[in-house]
Amino acid sequence: MKKHPTAADIVALFGGQRPLARALGEAGHDIDASAINRWVSNGAIPPARWTQLRDLAAARGLSLSLEDLANAA
């Protein structure tokens, strides 16, 4: 059985909270690192951000599916 990534794993995939906030901002999605910190603390990424993260991962050649994001909680 494949282990599903946690919210912290997904954030780490992008280099951490600040790099992820910067990358999302550069992609036109307004967010700050404190919001991403809450994702990690709460153990869940808001569904409204899933496609943004999937698209950002794809643009960077990273493997991240909507299923990964849905199961991150």
HUKA-V593770 format. One record per residue. N is the residue number from 0. PHI is phi in whole degrees, -180 to 180 (NA if undefined). BURIAL is # if it has 16 or more other ideal C-beta (glycine too) atoms within 10 Angstrom, else .. Layout:
BEGIN
n:N phi:PHI burial:BURIAL
n:N phi:PHI burial:BURIAL
END
This chain:
BEGIN
n:0 phi:NA burial:.
n:1 phi:-76 burial:.
n:2 phi:-77 burial:.
n:3 phi:-80 burial:.
n:4 phi:-71 burial:#
n:5 phi:-87 burial:#
n:6 phi:-58 burial:#
n:7 phi:-63 burial:.
n:8 phi:-62 burial:.
n:9 phi:-67 burial:#
n:10 phi:-62 burial:#
n:11 phi:-63 burial:.
n:12 phi:-56 burial:#
n:13 phi:-97 burial:#
n:14 phi:99 burial:.
n:15 phi:118 burial:.
n:16 phi:-67 burial:#
n:17 phi:-67 burial:.
n:18 phi:-61 burial:.
n:19 phi:-67 burial:#
n:20 phi:-60 burial:#
n:21 phi:-63 burial:#
n:22 phi:-64 burial:#
n:23 phi:-65 burial:#
n:24 phi:-62 burial:.
n:25 phi:-65 burial:.
n:26 phi:-86 burial:.
n:27 phi:93 burial:.
n:28 phi:-111 burial:.
n:29 phi:-72 burial:.
n:30 phi:-162 burial:#
n:31 phi:-119 burial:.
n:32 phi:-62 burial:.
n:33 phi:-66 burial:.
n:34 phi:-66 burial:.
n:35 phi:-67 burial:#
n:36 phi:-60 burial:.
n:37 phi:-66 burial:.
n:38 phi:-57 burial:#
n:39 phi:-66 burial:#
n:40 phi:-62 burial:.
n:41 phi:-84 burial:.
n:42 phi:76 burial:.
n:43 phi:-150 burial:.
n:44 phi:-107 burial:#
n:45 phi:-59 burial:.
n:46 phi:-54 burial:.
n:47 phi:-62 burial:.
n:48 phi:-99 burial:#
n:49 phi:-60 burial:#
n:50 phi:-68 burial:.
n:51 phi:-61 burial:#
n:52 phi:-69 burial:#
n:53 phi:-60 burial:#
n:54 phi:-67 burial:.
n:55 phi:-64 burial:#
n:56 phi:-62 burial:#
n:57 phi:-61 burial:.
n:58 phi:-64 burial:.
n:59 phi:-100 burial:.
n:60 phi:74 burial:.
n:61 phi:-100 burial:.
n:62 phi:-93 burial:.
n:63 phi:-154 burial:#
n:64 phi:-108 burial:.
n:65 phi:-62 burial:.
n:66 phi:-63 burial:.
n:67 phi:-58 burial:#
n:68 phi:-67 burial:#
n:69 phi:-66 burial:.
n:70 phi:-92 burial:.
n:71 phi:-72 burial:#
n:72 phi:-79 burial:.
END
